[in-house]
Amino acid sequence: MATSDKVNLADKLGLLDRPYTPGIVGYMNDYKLVVVRAKGEFVWHKHDDTDDFFLVLRGRLTIQLRDRDVELGEGELFVVPRGVEHCPKADTEAHVLLIEPRGTVNTGDAGGELTADEAEI
Amino acid sequence: MATSDKVNLADKLGLLDRPYTPGIVGYMNDYKLVVVRAKGEFVWHKHDDTDDFFLVLRGRLTIQLRDRDVELGEGELFVVPRGVEHCPKADTEAHVLLIEPRGTVNTGDAGGELTADEAEI
């Protein structure tokens, strides 16, 4: 990945072949820029050491928190504070930009079968 | 600003009354999430201590580098590496999401009349 290239997010999302498999499209300092196709329910988890940035690029994404749902449409972002349990859910497919420190595990403290390696696309 | 609220970027951009006046819409860890309306040419500058994240939400933005131009359309992002001189330019208005460490000065090392205080909107 040439760090000097621009990134077309829709093009990158077209390279992902299944939901909830994140693809790293770039870096900013010690953060990774990640796109993901969300469809269905992810897994309840939290990140004790970092906030978690979500920006919906297409579709609609629900970020379930223990006390409420945050409903995001296109062009809406939400930052899940560190330590707060959350579970993304999309009834129809949503395209999402995530920003997290490098090394952050997508399933946080939960682990399980949806845990993905860090992969550049 | 309630950190627990979602942010509609278009709504926030509607609160800005002139180009190149940045508005902080949220935070992620020690980073600020900023929207700005770009129109015309900004100022040549660099940030020696941080990369600089640009995502075009609407319109087109040219990030001039000393050796080339990076042309960004909607849904395209570019990270200017730390220490690299750049000068954003928009022939017609563009709406942009910026992400930078808190305390980063918008005009970097250049200063001048376009230097803006950090203001939440």
Interface residues (C-beta under 8 A of the other chain):
Chain A: T3 S4 K6 V7 N8 L9 A10 V25 G26 Y27 M28 N29 Y31 L33 T50 D51 D52 F53 L55 L57 V70 E71 L72 G73 G75 E76 L77 F78 V79 P81 R82 L97 I99 P101
Chain B: T3 S4 K6 V7 N8 L9 A10 V25 G26 Y27 M28 N29 Y31 L33 T50 D51 D52 F53 L55 L57 V70 E71 L72 G73 G75 E76 L77 F78 V79 P81 R82 L97 I99 P101
